[in-house]
Amino acid sequence: MNIEFISELMLLGSVVGVLAGLLGIGGGLIVVPALLYLLPNAGIPAGLAMQIALATSLSTIVLTSGSSALNHLRFGNIDVFAIKWLIPGVVCGGFIGATLAEMIPAEYLPRIFGVIVFILAVQMFRSIRVQAFKPMPGPGVTSLSGIFIGIIASLAGIGGGALSVPFLNRHGVEMRKAVGSSSVCGCVIAISGMLGFIWHGVTVDNLPEYSLGYVYLPALLFISCTSIVLTKFGARLATELPTSILKKIFSVFLMFVSVHMLMR
């Protein structure tokens, strides 16, 4: 740990906080690629970097999405039905995804991450021009959708906003409420996935000092100390910006991240 590394983590947290409030994402789409670059420079073995990046990303999402959810709740940007029936599914899916990430060879995980995000970017970009909405499915189908969202989110080290926001918006939930509801679900997914990575990491050798399973606690501390503060600013922007602008920002952001990961 040095001043430069700490400064980079705090700057990363600032960007994550704004985007968490603005787009309903927990920040994993930024945190995972950033940590993959930063962790080897901090002396962490490359063979462990992806699992540590995923686990630490999820742990930061617990705090960032929780803060974002509280801010969106104050602005009335929550759909109660959606979060009530998505949460049971995302809890199960989050733990399943963490288990799969432990089974898949580390060298394949960045590419899997990139493909998932690329598909999400295309889907969100297409939804900008789609005006017809499907009705929200019943409790059972919504919970099953939550399982799928939880698996993919945990496997990619994200809070699921890149999945849950398009899902909710496609089923008639206003973009602002989709973003707010996604923050709530993202926090729950992250808790489930984080616990899975802690569980699978406690028996692993050669983990860096100050780790809890695969979670690297110094990165969690310095990213979260700035991200939590700035989620309020992002949530206010989400309330004020038109839906079409939010979708464009979301889709361009996802495309950029996916291309970066696929080129690694």
Secondary structure as UniProt FT lines:
FT   HELIX           3..23
FT   HELIX           28..41
FT   TURN            42..43
FT   HELIX           46..74
FT   TURN            75..76
FT   HELIX           80..103
FT   HELIX           106..108
FT   HELIX           109..127
FT   TURN            128..129
FT   HELIX           139..156
FT   HELIX           161..170
FT   TURN            171..172
FT   HELIX           175..201
FT   TURN            202..203
FT   TURN            209..210
FT   STRAND          211..212
FT   TURN            213..214
FT   STRAND          215..216
FT   HELIX           217..240
FT   HELIX           243..262
//
